[in-house]
Amino acid sequence: MTVPINKAFDGTAWEGDIEIFSLRNHKAKRCYAWGGHGDRSNRELTLILELPPVGSPNTAVKMAIARKTAKQSSLPAKPG
């Protein structure tokens, strides 16, 4: 199933299609997946399991944005 998302999360605008996959024999019932923009050889794929606090495509995107923001803020500053 594909669900379109067009929202802003914590000041970050996000628009795209989320693929929803049902899982069997796993703690999570579903997995949310989407690809980033850009050419195919350099595209980033994001996969988020439906485990608390994630319970919908919207919260999956929100958690991915929060994780990416936290990861970027923990990187050392580039020398300039």
C-alpha positions as CSV (number, residue, x, y, z in Angstrom):
1,M,0.0,0.0,0.0
2,T,1.2,3.5,-0.8
3,V,0.2,6.6,1.2
4,P,1.1,10.2,0.2
5,I,2.4,12.5,2.9
6,N,2.6,16.2,2.7
7,K,3.3,17.7,6.1
8,A,5.7,19.9,8.1
9,F,7.4,18.3,11.1
10,D,9.2,20.6,13.5
11,G,9.7,23.2,10.8
12,T,10.9,20.7,8.2
13,A,8.6,20.3,5.1
14,W,8.3,16.8,3.8
15,E,6.4,15.5,0.8
16,G,6.5,12.0,-0.7
17,D,5.0,8.6,-0.9
18,I,5.3,6.1,1.9
19,E,5.2,2.4,1.1
20,I,3.7,0.3,3.8
21,F,4.6,-3.4,4.1
22,S,3.0,-5.9,6.4
23,L,5.4,-8.1,8.4
24,R,5.0,-11.6,9.5
25,N,6.8,-13.3,12.4
26,H,8.2,-10.0,13.6
27,K,7.6,-7.9,16.7
28,A,6.5,-5.0,14.4
29,K,3.3,-5.4,12.4
30,R,4.4,-3.0,9.6
31,C,7.4,-1.3,8.0
32,Y,7.3,2.1,6.4
33,A,9.7,2.8,3.6
34,W,10.6,5.6,1.2
35,G,13.4,6.7,-1.0
36,G,15.1,10.1,-1.1
37,H,15.3,12.4,-4.0
38,G,18.2,12.3,-6.5
39,D,19.5,9.9,-9.0
40,R,19.2,6.2,-8.5
41,S,22.8,5.6,-7.7
42,N,22.8,8.1,-4.9
43,R,19.3,7.7,-3.4
44,E,18.9,7.1,0.3
45,L,16.4,4.5,1.4
46,T,14.6,5.0,4.7
47,L,13.0,2.1,6.6
48,I,11.1,2.5,9.8
49,L,9.5,-0.3,11.8
50,E,6.1,0.3,13.4
51,L,7.2,0.0,17.0
52,P,6.3,2.5,19.7
53,P,6.3,5.5,19.4
54,V,5.9,4.9,15.7
55,G,2.3,4.0,14.8
56,S,1.6,5.6,11.5
57,P,3.3,6.8,8.3
58,N,3.2,10.4,9.7
59,T,5.1,9.4,12.9
60,A,7.5,7.3,10.9
61,V,8.5,10.4,8.9
62,K,8.6,12.5,12.0
63,M,11.0,10.0,13.7
64,A,13.2,9.8,10.6
65,I,13.5,13.6,10.5
66,A,14.3,13.8,14.2
67,R,16.9,11.0,13.8
68,K,18.5,12.7,10.9
69,T,18.6,16.1,12.6
70,A,20.1,14.5,15.7
71,K,22.7,12.7,13.6
72,Q,23.7,15.9,11.8
73,S,24.0,18.0,15.0
74,S,26.3,15.4,16.5
75,L,28.8,15.5,13.6
76,P,31.9,17.6,14.2
77,A,32.0,21.0,12.5
78,K,33.9,21.2,9.2
79,P,37.1,23.2,9.4
80,G,36.6,26.5,7.6
